[in-house]
Each structure stands twice: as structure tokens, then as C-alpha cells.
Amino acid sequence: MTDLQKRSMLKLAALSAVASAALIGCGKKEAPAPAPAPAPVAAPAPAKPEPLKIAFAYVGPVGDGGWTFAHDNGRKAIEKEFGDKIVTSFVEKVPESADAERVIRDMAGQGNKLIFGTTFGYMEPMLKVANDTKGVRFEHATGYKTAENMRTYDSRTYEGAYMAGVIAGKMSKTGTLGVVGSIPIPEVVRNINAFTLGAQSVNPKVTTKVVWVNEWFNPPKETEAATALINGGADVLFQNTDSSAVLQTAEKMNKRAFGWDSDMTAYGPKAHLGSAIINWGPYYIKAVKEALDGTWTTGQSWWGVKEGAIDMVSIAADVPEETKKRVDEIKAGLKDGSFSIWKGPIMDNTGKELIAKDVVADDKFLGGLKTYVKGVEGKVPGN
């Protein structure tokens, strides 16, 4: 092979190598970068349940210092207990008339699912609205009629009245007690009788005068009634009305009296012997819890000292220690069931036997009591 042929072949080989390298370089590709992993999709937060809307219908003003004030304290107790799980509202000074039905029906229409009516006179209006709005639960204070979505609750106020009577019987100098009564229903008659029985347990000769005002809250009428009782010889006053007017009248006329439903010491500190209070908080907390967890059912509840609903507080410093001790013993006996206020023999004020010796009256008897016990003057209106 000539040199020229060798050079031609070497040149051809070189060109082929260059061409092959170019082809290889053109065919090579960079591996693609891995795609970023998709961001995890957050699960949607569970929807927060709507708060339970709760409404209260009050017969008096929240500032009455007594009955309505005590209920409103119970409303505040459930707000503290359940926080943002509930929303509460109230309407005050709702009369026991056709207006009550209008207000309660409006409460249901505004989306309230639990409605409390806090006076006896709301029974029929509330029952009517309950029958028309089955998706709402109703609670009626001091009544006796129920429905599948309406139940009743009450406090044994007569227990506080009895303890007040024990103090009154000891502190009275004239032996004549006075009671300003609201409306002559069994609830109020029970309290007058229990007050008298408590006083007679200390002083069997005690008598009780009663003046009725036929309203729950009317300070001018309550003042007038208290004045009449004092002018009639009563030196210790008790009330079953909702304002502080009776205690204030006693303060002005230099007599003694009790707070009722709430601690009324501040309204008449010199006259004040003690306050028979109601704590609605425990029952309201129970009722709301049942509504929230779905265990609410109809029925009737009647709570007293045993359940923490009734107490005698702020007993005056000049009440003898043995009397204070007796009140404590009564509380303990009511709490553990060893003491009964309504144990016979108990006579009415005409001499007729109401409860036989050693018999303890049941709640059915107490729920229909319309007669004064021995020592209470006069007759129950309408009887």
C-alpha cells in the first residue's frame, strides 16, 4: 500500500471517529430532575357546633334583689360553666298574661332551643307554645303540668321559711309575726305555714298575721302591707314577695325582717335577721348539660337543702348561738333526710287535723296545701 493510500485511510478513520463522537454527543440527554412531591392537602377542620341558644323569661326585673335576681344568677352560672357552648338571653318583667305567650313564642322563633319560664303564671302559655314547637325544650318553674318537651322544676323554699321561723320565734318580743304574701297558691301557703311551724318549735305561743298583695313584685304595695303588719303588732316580718321592700320597711320602723330568695343584708342591715336564699345554679347547670349531651327528658324536679338549692345565710350577729346551732342541725337533718318539717301531728287553724301523729306528709300533699296551720290568723283567700 502506498503512502498516499495509507494517509487516505488514516484520514478517513479520523473523520469517522469525529463523526461517531458527534453522533454520540448529540444523542446523550441529561436525566430530568425529579418532580417535587405534591404538598399534602390539609384535612378540613371539623365544623364547630353552633352554640345552644337559651332564653329566660323573668316575671320581675333582674335588679329586684330577690326572685328574679336569683334566677339571673343561675343564668350567669351556666355561662361560666359552659362558655362558648351556649348563648343566653332574657326578657324581664314579662307579665303573667297573654304577653307571656307572645314572649315565649318569640323566643322559640329566634332559634332558642332551651327556654326557661320562671314563674307559676307562665304554665299555660308555655304549655301551649311547647305543644306547637316540638323541637324546643321548655322548663317551667314552680308549675305542675308537663309535656314531652316541657318539664317543671322548683325549689323547696319552705325549708328556708322554716329556718327563718326558728330565728323569728326566738327573736320576737311580742310573739306576733307578720308575713307579706304574694299570690295565694300552695307554694306561698306552704311557706307561710313552714315559717309559723319553725317559730312554734321555739315558741309554741307564736301567732302569724298575713297581708296579701296579690302580686309578686310591687314595692309600694309590699311597703304598705309591711307597715300594716307592724302597726298590727308584728315585730318580725317575713315575705313571699320579690322585692326588698319588706326588709326596708322594717329597717325604717325599727323592726326585724328577713331577706327572701337572695341575700338582702345590704337593703336593711340593722333589721336583717338572715336571708333564705335559692341557688338555681345547680339545677340550671344540670338542665343545660342534658340539653347539650342529648339526655334531656321531661319530668319534674323539686330541689332543696339536700341538693344545694336552699340555704339560710348571713344570720345576724345578735341571734343567740343556740339558735344558730339549731339552724345548722336543721340543715344537716334536711340534707341527710333525718329531719322532716311536715311530720304530724299538725293541725290547721280551725282545729282540724292536717297530718296525723308520726305521719310525714308527701309531696302530693304539699303540692295541694291550701289551708293555714294552727297559729296563722284568718283564711287563705279563695278558700
NUNUMAR-489318 format. One line per 2 residues: number of its first residue (from 0); for each residue x, y, z of N, C-alpha, C. Coordinates in steps of 0.02 Angstrom, whole numbers. Layout:
REM residues N
NUM	X,Y,Z,X,Y,Z,X,Y,Z  ...
//
This chain:
REM residues 383
0	44,-59,0,0,0,0,46,61,0  30,108,-43,72,167,-50,61,213,8
2	105,261,19,97,311,73,35,353,64  21,366,0,-40,406,-13,-102,368,9
4	-104,303,-4,-162,262,15,-168,259,92  -109,252,127,-110,249,200,-137,313,229
6	-112,371,200,-135,436,226,-210,444,215  -234,419,157,-306,424,143,-347,382,192
8	-324,324,207,-360,280,253,-359,309,324  -303,336,347,-298,366,414,-344,427,420
10	-346,465,366,-390,524,366,-462,504,371  -478,450,333,-547,426,334,-566,400,403
12	-520,367,437,-533,339,505,-543,395,555  -502,447,545,-508,504,591,-574,539,584
14	-594,547,520,-659,579,507,-716,537,535  -709,471,529,-761,427,556,-766,433,631
16	-708,437,665,-709,443,738,-741,507,760  -724,561,724,-755,627,740,-830,624,731
18	-851,593,676,-923,588,661,-959,547,715  -925,491,735,-956,449,787,-963,486,852
20	-908,524,870,-911,562,933,-966,614,931  -973,645,871,-1026,697,865,-1094,666,873
22	-1101,605,842,-1167,572,847,-1182,551,919  -1129,526,954,-1139,506,1024,-1156,566,1066
24	-1120,623,1055,-1133,684,1095,-1203,710,1083  -1227,705,1021,-1295,731,1007,-1348,687,1037
26	-1335,623,1044,-1386,577,1070,-1390,575,1145  -1341,601,1182,-1341,597,1255,-1388,649,1285
28	-1430,631,1334,-1477,677,1365,-1467,676,1441  -1476,736,1474,-1472,742,1547,-1534,710,1578
30	-1526,671,1632,-1585,643,1666,-1626,700,1697  -1691,701,1687,-1732,757,1714,-1732,755,1791
32	-1734,816,1821,-1738,821,1895,-1804,793,1919  -1803,757,1974,-1867,729,1998,-1917,784,2015
34	-1979,773,1997,-2031,823,2011,-2042,827,2087  -2052,888,2113,-2064,894,2186,-2128,858,2206
36	-2125,825,2264,-2184,789,2288,-2240,840,2302  -2302,823,2284,-2357,870,2296,-2366,882,2372
38	-2380,945,2389,-2391,962,2460,-2452,926,2486  -2448,899,2547,-2506,864,2574,-2565,911,2581
40	-2624,887,2563,-2685,928,2569,-2711,922,2641  -2716,978,2675,-2739,977,2745,-2812,957,2748
42	-2827,912,2795,-2897,892,2804,-2937,951,2829  -2997,961,2804,-3037,1018,2827,-3052,1013,2902
44	-3045,1069,2937,-3059,1070,3009,-3132,1054,3020  -3147,1013,3071,-3218,997,3084,-3256,1061,3101
46	-3316,1065,3075,-3357,1124,3087,-3373,1130,3162  -3363,1189,3188,-3377,1200,3259,-3453,1201,3269
48	-3479,1161,3317,-3551,1160,3326,-3577,1228,3347  -3636,1243,3323,-3668,1306,3343,-3683,1304,3418
50	-3674,1360,3452,-3691,1361,3523,-3765,1350,3535  -3782,1319,3590,-3851,1309,3610,-3879,1376,3632
52	-3933,1397,3601,-3965,1461,3620,-4016,1448,3675  -4010,1485,3729,-4051,1476,3788,-4082,1543,3807
54	-4147,1542,3822,-4182,1604,3840,-4218,1596,3907  -4222,1651,3943,-4256,1653,4008,-4310,1706,4006
56	-4370,1689,4029,-4424,1738,4038,-4431,1752,4112  -4423,1815,4131,-4425,1836,4201,-4488,1876,4216
58	-4519,1862,4273,-4580,1898,4291,-4564,1967,4320  -4505,1976,4348,-4486,2040,4378,-4423,2067,4346
60	-4398,2122,4370,-4335,2149,4345,-4276,2112,4375  -4221,2108,4337,-4163,2071,4362,-4133,2105,4423
62	-4149,2168,4433,-4123,2204,4490,-4169,2204,4550  -4217,2156,4554,-4264,2157,4610,-4233,2138,4676
64	-4172,2110,4673,-4139,2091,4735,-4164,2026,4764  -4213,1994,4732,-4244,1934,4759,-4251,1879,4707
66	-4313,1861,4691,-4329,1804,4649,-4296,1807,4580  -4308,1859,4543,-4280,1863,4476,-4204,1871,4478
68	-4179,1909,4525,-4108,1916,4536,-4075,1848,4546  -4108,1805,4585,-4081,1738,4598,-4080,1696,4534
70	-4134,1700,4494,-4134,1663,4430,-4080,1689,4383  -4069,1754,4382,-4018,1781,4337,-3948,1761,4360
72	-3939,1753,4425,-3876,1725,4449,-3866,1654,4423  -3921,1616,4419,-3918,1549,4390,-3899,1551,4316
74	-3927,1599,4280,-3909,1607,4210,-3834,1622,4202  -3808,1665,4245,-3736,1681,4243,-3694,1620,4260
76	-3721,1577,4303,-3684,1517,4322,-3675,1470,4263  -3726,1464,4220,-3718,1420,4162,-3672,1451,4109
78	-3672,1517,4105,-3624,1549,4059,-3552,1534,4080  -3541,1538,4145,-3474,1523,4171,-3456,1450,4162
80	-3505,1405,4171,-3492,1333,4166,-3480,1310,4095  -3518,1336,4046,-3516,1308,3979,-3483,1353,3926
82	-3467,1415,3945,-3430,1458,3900,-3463,1467,3832  -3422,1458,3778,-3448,1472,3711,-3491,1415,3683
84	-3505,1365,3723,-3551,1312,3701,-3623,1335,3703  -3635,1391,3737,-3704,1416,3743,-3705,1491,3731
86	-3764,1516,3716,-3778,1588,3713,-3843,1599,3750  -3844,1644,3798,-3905,1655,3837,-3933,1725,3825
88	-3998,1731,3837,-4031,1795,3834,-4089,1793,3883  -4117,1851,3898,-4175,1853,3943,-4221,1912,3925
90	-4283,1905,3945,-4331,1960,3942,-4358,1968,4012  -4352,2026,4040,-4376,2038,4109,-4445,2071,4109
92	-4476,2068,4167,-4542,2099,4178,-4595,2076,4128  -4596,2010,4117,-4647,1980,4073,-4708,1964,4116
94	-4765,1996,4105,-4823,1985,4148,-4852,1915,4139  -4886,1892,4191,-4919,1826,4188,-4987,1835,4153
96	-4984,1844,4088,-5043,1859,4048,-5031,1835,3977  -5072,1858,3930,-5063,1839,3860,-4995,1861,3834
98	-4966,1912,3864,-4900,1935,3844,-4848,1880,3853  -4857,1838,3903,-4809,1784,3915,-4806,1737,3855
100	-4863,1719,3827,-4862,1675,3768,-4827,1708,3710  -4840,1772,3700,-4807,1808,3645,-4731,1808,3653
102	-4708,1823,3713,-4636,1825,3725,-4604,1756,3717  -4635,1705,3745,-4607,1637,3741,-4608,1612,3670
104	-4661,1627,3633,-4664,1606,3563,-4610,1641,3521  -4598,1705,3537,-4546,1742,3503,-4477,1714,3518
106	-4466,1692,3580,-4402,1661,3599,-4390,1599,3557  -4441,1558,3548,-4434,1498,3507,-4421,1516,3434
108	-4455,1568,3410,-4445,1590,3341,-4376,1617,3327  -4342,1641,3378,-4274,1668,3371,-4220,1614,3374
110	-4242,1552,3377,-4193,1498,3374,-4170,1471,3441  -4200,1494,3495,-4183,1466,3561,-4209,1394,3566
112	-4167,1349,3588,-4185,1278,3592,-4198,1255,3663  -4185,1299,3711,-4200,1284,3781,-4226,1349,3812
114	-4288,1346,3838,-4320,1407,3863,-4344,1395,3934  -4325,1439,3979,-4346,1436,4049,-4398,1490,4064
116	-4454,1469,4091,-4505,1515,4115,-4506,1513,4190  -4496,1571,4222,-4476,1570,4293,-4531,1591,4342
118	-4593,1582,4324,-4646,1596,4373,-4707,1552,4359  -4747,1541,4411,-4804,1496,4407,-4852,1515,4350
120	-4864,1580,4341,-4914,1602,4293,-4897,1591,4221  -4836,1567,4206,-4818,1552,4137,-4838,1482,4116
122	-4868,1444,4161,-4879,1373,4148,-4921,1362,4085  -4980,1391,4082,-5024,1379,4024,-4996,1408,3959
124	-4971,1470,3959,-4941,1495,3897,-4882,1453,3873  -4840,1431,3918,-4782,1391,3898,-4803,1323,3872
126	-4853,1293,3904,-4878,1229,3880,-4906,1235,3809  -4940,1289,3796,-4969,1300,3729,-4913,1306,3677
128	-4862,1346,3692,-4807,1354,3644,-4769,1289,3636  -4760,1252,3690,-4723,1189,3687,-4758,1140,3640
130	-4824,1138,3644,-4862,1092,3601,-4856,1111,3527  -4841,1175,3513,-4835,1198,3444,-4764,1196,3417
132	-4714,1188,3461,-4644,1190,3439,-4606,1131,3471  -4613,1074,3440,-4587,1012,3469,-4510,1010,3469
134	-4478,1050,3428,-4405,1048,3425,-4371,1089,3479  -4410,1120,3523,-4383,1162,3576,-4399,1129,3643
136	-4352,1133,3690,-4363,1107,3758,-4382,1165,3803  -4432,1153,3845,-4457,1205,3890,-4450,1182,3962
138	-4433,1230,4006,-4428,1217,4077,-4471,1269,4114  -4518,1244,4155,-4563,1290,4190,-4553,1286,4265
140	-4539,1343,4295,-4527,1346,4367,-4591,1349,4407  -4598,1306,4456,-4650,1304,4508,-4717,1276,4484
142	-4721,1254,4422,-4784,1228,4398,-4791,1153,4407  -4844,1125,4379,-4856,1053,4387,-4877,1018,4322
144	-4883,1055,4266,-4902,1025,4203,-4840,1013,4160  -4838,955,4128,-4781,938,4086,-4805,916,4017
146	-4759,912,3970,-4771,885,3903,-4707,848,3883  -4707,816,3825,-4648,778,3804,-4587,823,3797
148	-4597,888,3784,-4541,935,3778,-4545,992,3829  -4582,979,3884,-4587,1029,3937,-4586,994,4004
150	-4542,1016,4048,-4539,988,4115,-4541,1044,4167  -4550,1026,4229,-4556,1075,4283,-4498,1068,4331
152	-4482,1123,4364,-4430,1123,4416,-4451,1173,4470  -4429,1159,4530,-4448,1202,4586,-4396,1195,4641
154	-4398,1240,4689,-4355,1235,4747,-4399,1230,4809  -4374,1195,4858,-4413,1186,4920,-4403,1247,4965
156	-4433,1302,4943,-4425,1365,4980,-4451,1360,5051  -4496,1313,5063,-4523,1307,5131,-4469,1286,5181
158	-4415,1256,5157,-4360,1238,5202,-4325,1301,5228  -4314,1349,5184,-4286,1413,5206,-4334,1450,5251
160	-4399,1445,5235,-4450,1479,5276,-4451,1450,5347  -4444,1385,5353,-4445,1354,5419,-4386,1378,5460
162	-4326,1380,5429,-4267,1403,5466,-4275,1476,5487  -4305,1516,5443,-4318,1586,5462,-4366,1588,5522
164	-4414,1543,5522,-4462,1541,5578,-4429,1525,5644  -4381,1480,5642,-4344,1463,5704,-4311,1525,5732
166	-4280,1564,5688,-4247,1626,5711,-4299,1677,5734  -4354,1684,5696,-4406,1732,5714,-4437,1717,5782
168	-4450,1652,5794,-4481,1632,5858,-4438,1651,5917  -4373,1648,5908,-4327,1666,5962,-4319,1741,5970
170	-4321,1777,5914,-4306,1849,5916,-4367,1893,5928  -4427,1867,5917,-4487,1909,5926,-4497,1924,6000
172	-4512,1987,6015,-4527,2007,6083,-4602,2008,6096  -4641,2017,6044,-4714,2021,6052,-4748,1953,6042
174	-4713,1906,6010,-4743,1841,5995,-4789,1845,5934  -4790,1903,5900,-4831,1912,5840,-4785,1922,5780
176	-4792,1879,5731,-4753,1883,5671,-4797,1907,5613  -4766,1935,5563,-4804,1959,5505,-4775,1933,5441
178	-4819,1915,5394,-4798,1890,5328,-4832,1931,5274  -4793,1956,5226,-4821,1987,5166,-4824,1933,5113
180	-4885,1913,5095,-4895,1860,5045,-4906,1889,4976  -4884,1852,4926,-4893,1874,4857,-4959,1851,4829
182	-4961,1789,4805,-5021,1760,4774,-5038,1696,4811  -5102,1687,4830,-5120,1630,4872,-5123,1563,4835
184	-5065,1539,4816,-5059,1473,4785,-5024,1427,4836  -5027,1361,4827,-4997,1315,4876,-4925,1331,4893
186	-4885,1351,4844,-4815,1368,4857,-4808,1420,4913  -4849,1472,4910,-4844,1527,4958,-4875,1506,5025
188	-4931,1470,5022,-4963,1446,5084,-4915,1400,5121  -4879,1356,5085,-4829,1313,5117,-4777,1354,5155
190	-4754,1407,5123,-4702,1448,5154,-4726,1483,5217  -4787,1509,5215,-4816,1542,5275,-4822,1491,5331
192	-4847,1432,5314,-4855,1380,5364,-4789,1356,5392  -4739,1346,5348,-4674,1322,5371,-4641,1374,5416
194	-4647,1438,5398,-4620,1492,5440,-4651,1489,5509  -4716,1480,5512,-4752,1477,5576,-4732,1415,5616
196	-4727,1357,5583,-4707,1296,5617,-4637,1302,5646  -4592,1334,5609,-4524,1344,5634,-4524,1387,5696
198	-4564,1441,5694,-4568,1485,5752,-4598,1450,5813  -4649,1409,5800,-4682,1373,5855,-4638,1319,5885
200	-4589,1296,5847,-4543,1247,5875,-4499,1278,5929  -4494,1344,5929,-4455,1381,5979,-4502,1413,6031
202	-4558,1439,6007,-4607,1472,6050,-4677,1451,6028  -4707,1401,6061,-4773,1374,6040,-4829,1426,6040
204	-4820,1482,6073,-4873,1532,6078,-4871,1583,6020  -4824,1577,5977,-4818,1625,5922,-4880,1623,5877
206	-4901,1682,5854,-4954,1687,5803,-4927,1726,5744  -4959,1715,5686,-4937,1746,5624,-4994,1782,5590
208	-4983,1845,5573,-5031,1884,5533,-5007,1886,5461  -5055,1885,5414,-5038,1886,5343,-5075,1942,5308
210	-5039,1979,5266,-5070,2028,5220,-5050,2008,5149  -5100,2000,5106,-5088,1981,5037,-5086,2042,4991
212	-5039,2043,4944,-5035,2098,4896,-5057,2076,4826  -5064,2010,4816,-5088,1982,4753,-5044,2000,4693
214	-4981,2010,4705,-4931,2020,4653,-4865,1993,4679  -4822,1974,4631,-4756,1951,4651,-4710,2010,4665
216	-4714,2061,4624,-4668,2117,4630,-4706,2182,4625  -4715,2214,4682,-4745,2280,4684,-4722,2315,4748
218	-4663,2346,4746,-4634,2375,4807,-4680,2422,4845  -4719,2465,4813,-4764,2508,4853,-4816,2468,4893
220	-4845,2417,4860,-4894,2375,4896,-4861,2335,4951  -4801,2311,4939,-4765,2272,4989,-4749,2317,5049
222	-4730,2379,5035,-4716,2426,5089,-4778,2440,5130  -4834,2450,5097,-4897,2463,5131,-4917,2403,5174
224	-4909,2343,5147,-4927,2282,5185,-4882,2274,5246  -4817,2286,5238,-4770,2279,5293,-4786,2330,5348
226	-4804,2390,5328,-4821,2442,5376,-4883,2423,5416  -4932,2395,5381,-4994,2373,5414,-4980,2318,5465
228	-4937,2272,5448,-4921,2217,5493,-4885,2243,5556  -4839,2289,5546,-4804,2318,5604,-4852,2357,5648
230	-4896,2395,5616,-4946,2432,5655,-4995,2385,5691  -5000,2323,5666,-5043,2273,5697,-5009,2233,5751
232	-4947,2250,5767,-4913,2218,5823,-4857,2170,5805  -4846,2158,5740,-4792,2113,5720,-4724,2147,5728
234	-4677,2113,5759,-4611,2143,5767,-4557,2107,5727  -4575,2051,5695,-4530,2017,5649,-4570,2001,5586
236	-4543,2022,5528,-4579,2013,5465,-4544,1962,5419  -4586,1928,5382,-4563,1880,5332,-4602,1896,5269
238	-4577,1875,5212,-4611,1890,5149,-4608,1832,5101  -4656,1832,5054,-4652,1788,4996,-4665,1830,4935
240	-4632,1888,4933,-4634,1933,4877,-4563,1943,4852  -4556,1977,4796,-4492,1975,4761,-4446,2034,4772
242	-4469,2088,4803,-4426,2146,4812,-4399,2148,4884  -4358,2197,4897,-4329,2207,4964,-4371,2255,5007
244	-4431,2272,4983,-4471,2324,5016,-4489,2306,5088  -4502,2243,5103,-4522,2223,5170,-4464,2234,5219
246	-4405,2213,5199,-4347,2223,5242,-4332,2297,5251  -4338,2335,5198,-4325,2407,5203,-4375,2442,5248
248	-4438,2419,5246,-4489,2448,5290,-4474,2432,5363  -4453,2370,5376,-4434,2351,5444,-4376,2394,5469
250	-4328,2407,5425,-4271,2448,5443,-4294,2519,5464  -4340,2546,5425,-4363,2614,5440,-4404,2618,5504
252	-4440,2562,5519,-4485,2563,5576,-4455,2527,5637  -4390,2515,5633,-4353,2486,5690,-4379,2418,5711
254	-4395,2376,5662,-4415,2307,5674,-4366,2260,5639  -4379,2197,5642,-4333,2147,5612,-4368,2111,5555
256	-4329,2086,5508,-4358,2051,5450,-4305,2008,5417  -4326,1972,5365,-4283,1925,5329,-4277,1944,5256
258	-4220,1925,5227,-4213,1927,5154,-4245,1863,5126  -4266,1868,5063,-4301,1812,5032,-4275,1801,4961
260	-4258,1740,4946,-4234,1717,4881,-4160,1734,4869  -4138,1793,4891,-4068,1813,4885,-4046,1845,4951
262	-3982,1853,4959,-3956,1886,5019,-3970,1961,5015  -4015,1984,5058,-4037,2054,5056,-4006,2096,5113
264	-3954,2072,5143,-3925,2108,5200,-3916,2182,5187  -3891,2199,5129,-3873,2269,5115,-3934,2315,5114
266	-3994,2288,5103,-4053,2330,5099,-4079,2352,5167  -4060,2318,5219,-4081,2337,5287,-4038,2304,5338
268	-3976,2324,5344,-3927,2289,5386,-3946,2286,5460  -3980,2337,5485,-4000,2336,5556,-4060,2291,5568
270	-4104,2288,5520,-4165,2247,5527,-4153,2174,5510  -4102,2161,5469,-4092,2095,5439,-4075,2041,5490
272	-4114,1987,5492,-4102,1930,5536,-4069,1872,5500  -4075,1870,5436,-4049,1816,5395,-4085,1816,5328
274	-4057,1781,5280,-4089,1776,5214,-4098,1703,5194  -4159,1686,5176,-4174,1619,5150,-4164,1623,5075
276	-4110,1594,5050,-4093,1604,4980,-4107,1542,4938  -4113,1554,4872,-4118,1500,4823,-4057,1504,4778
278	-4025,1448,4768,-3969,1443,4720,-3994,1401,4661  -4011,1435,4606,-4036,1399,4547,-3980,1369,4505
280	-3918,1389,4519,-3861,1367,4479,-3856,1292,4469  -3859,1251,4523,-3851,1179,4513,-3903,1148,4466
282	-3966,1171,4472,-4017,1143,4427,-4006,1166,4356  -3992,1230,4346,-3982,1255,4279,-3923,1222,4244
284	-3870,1210,4281,-3812,1176,4252,-3832,1105,4231  -3869,1070,4273,-3892,1003,4256,-3936,1004,4193
286	-3982,1050,4189,-4029,1053,4133,-3992,1067,4067  -3945,1114,4069,-3908,1132,4009,-3863,1074,3987
288	-3831,1042,4034,-3788,985,4017,-3829,931,3981  -3888,917,4006,-3932,867,3975,-3953,888,3904
290	-3966,952,3896,-3985,977,3829,-3926,971,3781  -3866,984,3805,-3807,980,3762,-3789,909,3743
292	-3795,863,3791,-3772,794,3776,-3829,748,3754  -3889,776,3746,-3944,737,3718,-3980,692,3767
294	-3970,703,3832,-4004,660,3882,-4064,694,3914  -4082,753,3891,-4138,790,3920,-4203,751,3910
296	-4242,743,3963,-4307,712,3959,-4356,751,4002  -4420,742,3989,-4470,776,4028,-4474,748,4099
298	-4509,782,4143,-4515,759,4212,-4525,817,4259  -4514,805,4324,-4522,855,4375,-4464,851,4425
300	-4440,909,4445,-4386,912,4494,-4406,961,4549  -4389,942,4612,-4404,985,4669,-4344,981,4715
302	-4301,1031,4713,-4237,1029,4748,-4238,1074,4809  -4199,1053,4860,-4196,1092,4922,-4126,1094,4951
304	-4123,1093,5017,-4058,1095,5051,-4015,1036,5029  -4045,979,5021,-4008,918,5003,-3968,926,4939
306	-3997,961,4891,-3964,969,4826,-3925,1034,4819  -3922,1072,4874,-3885,1135,4872,-3925,1193,4844
308	-3991,1186,4841,-4033,1238,4811,-4059,1289,4862  -4063,1270,4926,-4092,1312,4978,-4042,1320,5035
310	-4039,1381,5063,-3995,1392,5120,-4020,1452,5160  -3997,1455,5222,-4008,1514,5265,-3940,1545,5276
312	-3931,1607,5255,-3865,1639,5257,-3867,1705,5293  -3808,1729,5310,-3799,1796,5340,-3843,1807,5401
314	-3843,1757,5446,-3883,1764,5508,-3853,1819,5550  -3896,1861,5578,-3874,1921,5616,-3832,1901,5676
316	-3787,1946,5693,-3740,1933,5749,-3775,1926,5815  -3833,1960,5824,-3866,1958,5889,-3913,1898,5897
318	-3918,1855,5847,-3957,1794,5855,-3917,1747,5901  -3949,1720,5954,-3913,1678,6002,-3879,1618,5969
320	-3822,1600,5998,-3783,1545,5970,-3822,1479,5968  -3863,1468,6021,-3901,1405,6021,-3952,1402,5963
322	-3977,1462,5942,-4024,1465,5886,-3987,1452,5821  -3928,1480,5814,-3888,1468,5754,-3869,1393,5750
324	-3854,1365,5807,-3838,1294,5809,-3898,1252,5787  -3957,1272,5810,-4017,1236,5791,-4029,1240,5716
326	-4017,1298,5686,-4024,1305,5614,-3976,1259,5578  -3915,1254,5603,-3866,1209,5572,-3889,1136,5578
328	-3918,1118,5634,-3943,1050,5643,-4000,1035,5594  -4043,1085,5584,-4099,1076,5537,-4071,1066,5466
330	-4023,1107,5448,-3992,1099,5381,-3964,1028,5372  -3928,1006,5423,-3898,939,5418,-3952,885,5413
332	-4006,893,5452,-4060,844,5451,-4097,844,5385  -4107,902,5355,-4139,906,5290,-4095,875,5236
334	-4030,884,5244,-3984,858,5194,-3980,782,5195  -3979,753,5256,-3972,680,5259,-4039,644,5268
336	-4093,682,5270,-4159,652,5275,-4182,633,5344  -4143,650,5395,-4161,632,5463,-4211,680,5496
338	-4224,737,5463,-4271,785,5491,-4324,801,5439  -4387,804,5462,-4442,823,5418,-4482,879,5450
340	-4495,930,5411,-4536,987,5434,-4608,965,5441  -4631,923,5396,-4702,907,5392,-4719,840,5425
342	-4698,833,5487,-4713,772,5524,-4766,787,5577  -4820,747,5577,-4876,758,5623,-4860,741,5695
344	-4902,766,5740,-4967,796,5724,-4961,870,5706  -4996,889,5652,-5001,959,5632,-5075,974,5621
346	-5098,1027,5653,-5169,1047,5649,-5176,1109,5606  -5235,1117,5574,-5247,1180,5540,-5273,1231,5590
348	-5286,1292,5568,-5304,1345,5616,-5377,1344,5636  -5414,1292,5614,-5482,1282,5638,-5485,1225,5688
350	-5428,1193,5701,-5426,1136,5748,-5430,1069,5714  -5435,1068,5648,-5439,1005,5611,-5370,977,5601
352	-5365,910,5606,-5300,877,5596,-5281,878,5522  -5223,907,5508,-5197,907,5440,-5153,845,5428
354	-5109,832,5476,-5063,775,5470,-5064,738,5537  -5078,674,5534,-5083,634,5595,-5015,624,5628
356	-5016,607,5691,-4956,597,5730,-4909,547,5696  -4846,566,5692,-4792,525,5665,-4796,514,5590
358	-4846,542,5557,-4852,536,5484,-4812,593,5453  -4774,577,5401,-4736,628,5364,-4773,641,5298
360	-4791,703,5287,-4828,721,5227,-4785,710,5165  -4817,687,5111,-4781,676,5048,-4787,739,5004
362	-4753,737,4948,-4753,795,4903,-4821,809,4873  -4860,757,4863,-4928,768,4836,-4969,810,4885
364	-4964,795,4949,-5000,834,4999,-4975,906,4999  -4909,915,4998,-4881,982,5000,-4899,1021,4937
366	-4904,987,4881,-4920,1021,4818,-4991,1047,4815  -5034,1023,4859,-5104,1046,4858,-5124,1082,4922
368	-5075,1103,4962,-5090,1134,5027,-5122,1203,5018  -5182,1211,5043,-5218,1275,5036,-5248,1299,5101
370	-5224,1271,5157,-5251,1287,5222,-5196,1309,5269  -5210,1358,5311,-5162,1381,5361,-5155,1331,5418
372	-5096,1326,5446,-5086,1286,5506,-5107,1326,5567  -5112,1291,5622,-5129,1323,5686,-5079,1380,5701
374	-5106,1436,5721,-5064,1493,5737,-5065,1548,5684  -5086,1531,5623,-5092,1581,5569,-5163,1608,5571
376	-5170,1673,5574,-5236,1703,5579,-5270,1709,5511  -5337,1703,5511,-5375,1714,5450,-5383,1653,5406
378	-5404,1665,5344,-5414,1612,5295,-5374,1627,5231  -5356,1575,5197,-5322,1584,5133,-5373,1611,5083
380	-5359,1667,5050,-5407,1695,5002,-5428,1644,4949  -5492,1643,4935,-5517,1597,4884,-5533,1528,4910
382	-5517,1516,4974,-5531,1450,5003,-5598,1450,5037
//
